[in-house]
Amino acid sequence: MDTEEFRHAAHQLVDWMADYMRDVEVRPVCAQVVPGEIFAQLPREPPFVGDPFAEIFSDFKKVILPGMTHWQHPSFFAYFPANSSPPSVLAEMITATLGAQCMSWETSPAATELEQRMMEWLGSMIGLPSEFEGVIQDSASTATLCAILSARERATEWRGNECGLRSENDLVVYGSTECHSSIERAVKIAGLGRSNFHKIAVDENFGLDPQALADAIEADKLAGRQPICVVVALGSTSSSAIDPLMSVAKICHQQNLWLHVDAAWAGAALIDPDFRWMIEGVERADSFVFNPHKWLFTNFDCSAYFVRSPETLLKTLAILPEYLKSQGGDAVRNYRDWSVPLGRRFRALKLWFVIRTYGVNRLREMIRAHVDLAQTLAGLIDMEEDFERLAPTPLALVCFRYRPRPLDSGMELDTLNEKLVAKINGGGKAYLTHTRLAGNYAVRISIGQTTTERRHVEDLWNLIKSTARTLGPSD
Ligand SMILES: Cc1ncc(COP(=O)(O)O)c(C=O)c1O
């Protein structure tokens, strides 16, 4: 493909992209395909002679698109959003065009310096104390892994890195029973052993119980284990529970434990000062992660990881073979040492485009609108006799179930609600997911798509009520 062919194809593509954004609403949200359907349409062998772009693009529309779930659909209410926006997409186009690998300052000074400034902007936008310094990671999972590795190294005085963990006591990490699976995975990858991840009980609102945490730490110390880190969830995945950061911070301070805050989704809400109550105590945290790629209108991947001591992170991760030595010395920042992978995409550009396009005020309004929609929906659910909410709704996630009287048995209700979710997703008009709360099957509605409006939530609620109330034994 030469430059003129590229120009022609790209113009076509941009038109298609704009139409897709405008019309995505008429597509089924969830891919309506069966397993293997796409695979069977793909030739077994690669072409030996290249195909023209027009043909490739036509196959994309015919074969690939029907197998896509449309995350940018305004009726996407599943998981947490991975939202996007036009300025973010434009930046991604430039990033792909530049194709820069931004591992060190020398390999693209502007990428490094823009990232540094964007992390300062983001930190101040969400109200983090100014001593925190940030880096963009690919995911909250990677950021949490960095936190746990740093905690491990600080606790073992860097013996873990040098000699492994054979001669160490068991090193224990804590999180609530509701914290995200990426914490447990990070404990496994960090070589601490899954049995050294201790899950702490939660209160009736699904937030970590600080007394249970304090008791577990004492019990572990008595048993000869070494507590090293606590992970606080601000906005748990199942129900958006907010762990009591201040109380946990006090415990971590007394016990000299690493405090990592996982605000992967909810962190975006902190740009509205009304939600800053969630981070009271954050000045005592060692690390904090939130994902602009979830709820700050920035394409995946873009996870903002903040640390109080970059020195500890660097001492944990840095390694410098001859072939990576580059210009700049101490005067520059080399982000290659701030994360697990060496290679880095130019991810700061999309943040710059998004923040400059909307401005902080508009971003706040967009988040606020999602929260308001969720609060309205929670109120509507509370008004119906045959529905019940299963968790508080502090932000924009609503958890509930259909509970027609006299049905009371857990199993029957679980099955009924499973059918409800399957029927709605199968219809293609909206996409929801589920979880379990206190043992009960719970339907989750996460409101956070860039283009979701009140009418989409109203349509969803009407669809849920009518679908639930006509569910029969054969469904
Ligand atoms: C609370 C929480 N933490 C961590 C993660 C993992 O995020 P990522 O996909 O960026 O690794 C999620 C994902 O939804 C989450 O909800």
The ligand as an ORCA input file, in Angstrom:
! r2SCAN-3c Opt
* xyz 0 1
  C     -11.904     -2.642     40.930
  C     -11.131     -3.169     39.753
  N      -9.806     -3.345     39.859
  C      -9.064     -3.817     38.847
  C      -9.628     -4.129     37.632
  C      -8.771     -4.644     36.519
  O      -8.642     -3.661     35.553
  P      -7.718     -3.870     34.254
  O      -8.566     -4.531     33.235
  O      -7.311     -2.483     33.861
  O      -6.567     -4.696     34.657
  C     -11.012     -3.980     37.461
  C     -11.663     -4.324     36.199
  O     -12.826     -4.135     35.985
  C     -11.772     -3.491     38.546
  O     -13.094     -3.345     38.452
*
